[in-house]
């Protein structure tokens, strides 16, 4: 009764039993999912969904997620189920595969992707161990050339080869709260960029933003009156730039995950969470009997991160009308993420003041 369930409700009791047993006895996760699949969706209570969405076992969580993604895609993208004959460059670039372990992984910028790319490329024999152990790896020297062999950019892969891997390999992606991912990209690439020079993503984007919204400061920059790092771009400028730019014109760090990994085309077996990245990836490595040294060679940790704590500071800078536009821009992204991780929707509600 403390959970708000009617005392005489058969379905409410049954849902509660599924939630408790499914949460405590992970070795029986698949059996319990059959129970949930045979139960009308309206009778599976919120407690059950929250438990399963946060389940520590990736197989149990993955089965729950596949049901939610199927429902999401049927509602939002009913015609998007087949791989296009010619996928976009970014789609192909972000799909990494390993034929020996039969794994397919879609990487997302600002979701531990550098370490995960190194891990996948090393497992597949595309990178030497010392490059995996380094804290910094030069993308042009090591990662980008390797990606052309280990991703769907590989020119030797036919359309049938790609379909085969999508249909038969174990597929996973690590997600991050979209609102948090946007702030992380802003802090790392624009507000306090680590890179300098003409290849710096942040400086290129900063120049575009200044040209659109603050031309006087751009002139000062170009006339060498100010150093680039001394010209600040606000979070409001950054969000305006994202929502007013066609997705095809955005750098991958600012592109919604649905546009990069296309979960309605690639039916992933598991959608990990950045908050639990260490335990999620460790289970995947153990699942495929990968030598633990591969995992130890990279730096992954479950994220209790500063960015998550700073979200209110950034989003309070937006006007109500700007929040509305951001919600419209991220509508599908947020619907998808919170379908898989409903417990995090409270962040969405508080920050953007929507239901």
C-alpha positions in Angstrom: 0.0 0.0 0.0 2.9 2.4 0.6 3.7 2.0 -3.1 0.3 3.2 -4.0 -1.0 -0.1 -5.4 -4.7 -1.1 -4.9 -4.9 -3.9 -2.4 -7.0 -6.1 -4.6 -5.3 -5.5 -7.9 -4.1 -8.8 -9.4 -2.0 -7.0 -12.0 -0.5 -4.6 -9.6 0.6 -7.4 -7.3 2.0 -9.4 -10.2 4.0 -6.4 -11.4 5.4 -5.8 -8.0 6.5 -9.4 -7.7 8.2 -9.2 -11.1 10.0 -6.1 -10.0 11.4 -7.5 -6.8 12.4 -10.9 -8.0 13.9 -9.5 -11.3 15.9 -7.0 -9.3 17.3 -9.4 -6.8 17.9 -12.5 -8.8 19.7 -11.5 -11.9 20.5 -15.0 -13.1 16.7 -15.4 -13.8 16.4 -12.1 -15.7 15.5 -13.7 -19.1 12.6 -15.7 -17.6 11.2 -12.6 -15.9 11.3 -10.7 -19.1 9.0 -13.3 -20.7 6.6 -12.6 -17.9 6.7 -8.8 -18.6 6.3 -9.3 -22.3 3.2 -11.4 -21.7 1.8 -8.7 -19.4 -0.1 -5.7 -20.8 2.2 -2.7 -20.8 -0.3 -0.7 -18.8 0.0 -3.2 -16.0 3.7 -3.2 -15.6 4.2 -0.6 -12.9 6.7 2.2 -12.7 8.6 0.5 -9.9 9.3 -2.5 -12.2 10.5 -0.2 -15.0 12.8 1.8 -12.7 14.4 -1.4 -11.3 14.9 -3.0 -14.7 16.2 0.2 -16.3 18.9 0.5 -13.6 19.6 -3.3 -13.4 23.3 -4.1 -12.8 23.2 -7.1 -15.2 23.6 -6.0 -18.8 21.6 -8.9 -20.3 18.6 -8.2 -18.0 18.8 -4.5 -18.7 19.3 -5.1 -22.4 16.2 -7.1 -22.8 14.1 -4.4 -21.1 15.7 -1.8 -23.3 15.0 -3.7 -26.5 11.3 -3.7 -25.7 11.4 0.0 -25.0 13.3 0.8 -28.2 10.9 -1.3 -30.3 8.0 0.7 -28.9 9.8 4.0 -29.4 10.7 3.2 -33.0 7.2 2.0 -33.8 5.8 5.3 -32.6 8.4 7.8 -33.9 10.2 6.2 -36.9 7.9 3.4 -38.2 9.6 3.5 -41.7 13.2 3.6 -40.4 14.2 0.0 -40.0 16.5 -0.9 -42.9 20.1 0.2 -43.5 20.2 2.7 -46.4 22.1 1.5 -49.4 24.5 4.4 -48.9 24.6 5.4 -45.1 25.9 8.8 -44.2 29.6 9.2 -43.6 29.2 9.9 -39.9 26.9 6.8 -39.4 29.6 4.6 -41.1 32.4 6.2 -39.2 30.8 5.6 -35.8 30.1 1.9 -36.2 33.1 -0.1 -35.1 33.2 -3.9 -35.4 35.4 -6.8 -34.4 35.0 -9.9 -36.6 36.9 -12.2 -34.1 34.6 -11.4 -31.2 31.6 -10.6 -33.3 31.0 -7.2 -31.6 29.6 -4.0 -33.1 30.0 -0.8 -31.1 28.7 2.7 -31.9 30.8 5.4 -30.3 29.4 8.8 -29.2 31.6 11.8 -28.5 31.7 13.0 -24.9 30.7 9.5 -23.6 34.1 8.1 -22.9 34.5 7.5 -26.7 38.3 7.9 -27.0 39.0 5.2 -24.5 36.3 2.9 -25.9 37.5 3.4 -29.4 41.1 2.5 -28.3 39.7 -0.5 -26.5 37.7 -1.8 -29.6 40.6 -1.1 -32.0 43.1 -2.8 -29.8 40.9 -5.9 -29.3 40.5 -6.1 -33.1 44.3 -5.9 -33.6 44.2 -2.4 -35.2 46.2 -0.6 -32.5 49.4 -1.6 -30.6 49.2 -1.9 -26.8 51.3 1.1 -26.1 48.9 3.4 -27.9 46.1 2.1 -25.7 48.0 2.6 -22.5 48.8 6.3 -23.3 46.6 8.9 -21.8 46.6 10.8 -25.0 46.6 9.4 -28.5 47.1 11.5 -31.6 43.9 10.9 -33.6 45.5 11.6 -37.0 48.4 9.3 -36.4 46.6 6.3 -34.8 42.9 6.4 -34.4 41.6 7.8 -37.7 43.6 5.4 -39.9 42.6 2.5 -37.7 38.9 3.6 -37.9 38.9 3.2 -41.7 39.6 -0.5 -41.3 37.6 -1.2 -38.2 34.5 0.8 -39.0 31.8 0.7 -41.7 34.1 3.1 -43.6 36.0 0.0 -44.7 35.8 0.1 -48.4 36.0 -3.7 -48.7 32.7 -4.1 -46.9 29.7 -4.7 -49.3 26.2 -3.7 -48.4 25.5 -7.4 -47.6 28.6 -7.5 -45.3 27.3 -4.5 -43.3 23.8 -6.0 -43.0 25.3 -9.3 -41.9 27.2 -7.6 -39.1 24.2 -5.6 -38.0 22.0 -8.6 -37.9 24.3 -11.2 -36.3 26.9 -9.4 -34.1 26.4 -8.3 -30.5 25.8 -4.6 -30.7 26.1 -2.0 -27.9 26.4 1.7 -27.4 27.0 3.8 -24.3 24.6 6.7 -23.8 24.7 9.9 -21.7 22.0 12.2 -20.6 21.6 14.5 -23.7 21.4 17.6 -21.5 24.6 16.6 -19.7 26.4 15.7 -23.0 25.7 19.2 -24.4 27.2 20.9 -21.4 30.2 18.5 -21.4 30.9 19.4 -25.0 30.6 23.1 -24.3 32.9 23.0 -21.3 35.5 20.8 -23.0 35.5 22.2 -26.5 34.5 25.9 -26.2 34.6 27.2 -22.6 38.0 25.7 -21.7 39.4 23.9 -24.7 42.5 21.8 -24.2 43.5 21.9 -27.9 45.0 25.0 -29.6 45.6 25.8 -33.2 43.7 25.6 -36.5 42.6 22.0 -35.9 40.9 23.0 -32.6 37.1 22.2 -32.9 36.3 24.8 -30.2 38.0 27.6 -32.0 36.3 26.8 -35.3 32.9 26.7 -33.7 33.6 29.8 -31.6 34.4 31.7 -34.8 31.1 30.5 -36.4 29.2 31.6 -33.3 30.8 35.0 -33.2 30.2 35.5 -36.9 26.4 34.8 -36.3 25.8 36.6 -33.1 28.7 38.9 -32.1 30.5 40.2 -35.2 32.3 43.0 -33.4 34.2 40.6 -31.2 35.0 38.4 -34.3 36.6 41.5 -35.9 38.7 42.1 -32.8 39.8 38.5 -32.9 40.7 38.5 -36.6 42.6 41.8 -36.1 44.6 40.2 -33.3 43.3 42.7 -30.8 42.2 39.7 -28.6 43.6 36.2 -28.3 41.0 33.6 -29.1 41.1 32.2 -25.6 40.2 35.6 -24.2 37.0 35.9 -26.1 34.2 34.0 -24.3 31.2 32.4 -26.0 28.3 32.1 -23.6 26.3 28.9 -23.1 23.3 30.8 -24.6 25.2 31.5 -27.7 26.3 27.9 -28.0 22.7 26.5 -27.6 21.4 29.1 -30.1 24.1 27.9 -32.6 23.1 24.2 -32.1 19.4 24.6 -32.5 19.6 27.0 -35.4 22.1 24.9 -37.4 21.1 22.0 -39.5 22.4 18.7 -38.0 24.4 18.0 -41.1 26.5 21.1 -40.4 27.3 20.3 -36.8 30.5 18.7 -35.5 29.9 15.2 -34.1 30.4 16.5 -30.5 27.2 18.5 -30.9 25.1 16.0 -32.9 22.3 14.1 -31.0 23.1 10.4 -30.5 20.1 9.3 -32.6 21.7 11.0 -35.7 25.0 9.1 -35.1 23.9 5.6 -34.0 20.4 5.2 -35.4 18.9 2.7 -33.0 15.8 2.2 -35.1 18.1 0.8 -37.9 20.6 -1.0 -35.7 18.8 -3.0 -33.1 21.4 -2.8 -30.3 21.5 -5.6 -27.7 22.5 -3.2 -25.0 22.5 0.6 -24.2 25.0 1.3 -21.5 25.0 4.4 -19.3 27.9 6.9 -18.8 27.1 6.8 -15.1 27.9 3.1 -15.0 30.4 3.0 -17.8 33.1 1.0 -15.9 30.8 -1.8 -14.7 28.9 -1.9 -18.1 32.0 -2.2 -20.2 33.6 -4.7 -17.8 30.6 -7.0 -18.2 30.8 -6.7 -22.0 34.5 -7.7 -21.8 33.8 -10.6 -19.5 30.9 -11.7 -21.7 33.2 -12.1 -24.7 36.1 -13.5 -22.7 38.4 -10.7 -23.7 41.7 -10.6 -21.8 41.3 -8.3 -18.8 44.5 -6.5 -19.7 42.6 -4.8 -22.5 40.2 -3.3 -19.9 43.0 -2.4 -17.5 44.9 -0.6 -20.2 42.2 2.1 -20.5 40.9 4.6 -17.9 37.2 4.1 -17.3 35.4 4.9 -14.1 31.7 5.1 -13.2 30.9 8.7 -13.4 30.0 10.9 -10.4 31.1 13.8 -12.6 31.4 17.5 -12.1 29.4 18.3 -15.3 26.3 16.6 -13.9 26.5 18.8 -10.8 26.9 22.0 -12.9 23.9 21.5 -15.1 21.6 23.9 -13.3 24.3 26.7 -13.5 24.3 26.4 -17.3 20.6 25.8 -18.1 19.4 28.6 -15.9 21.1 31.0 -18.3 18.6 30.2 -21.0 15.4 32.2 -21.5 12.1 30.3 -21.4 11.7 30.7 -25.2 15.2 29.2 -25.7 14.4 26.3 -23.4 11.3 25.6 -25.5 13.4 25.6 -28.7 16.0 23.3 -27.1 13.2 20.9 -26.1 11.8 20.9 -29.6 15.3 20.3 -31.0 16.0 17.4 -28.6 12.5 16.1 -28.4 13.2 12.6 -30.0 16.5 12.4 -28.2 15.0 13.0 -24.8 12.1 10.7 -25.4 14.5 8.0 -26.4 16.9 8.4 -23.5 14.2 8.6 -20.8 12.4 5.6 -22.3 15.6 3.6 -21.4 16.5 5.5 -18.2 13.3 6.9 -16.8 14.8 7.7 -13.4 16.8 10.5 -14.9 13.7 12.3 -16.3 13.7 14.3 -13.1 16.8 16.2 -14.4 14.9 17.0 -17.6 11.8 18.3 -15.6 13.8 20.5 -13.2 16.2 22.0 -15.7 13.8 22.8 -18.5 10.6 23.0 -16.5 8.5 20.7 -18.6 6.6 17.5 -18.0 
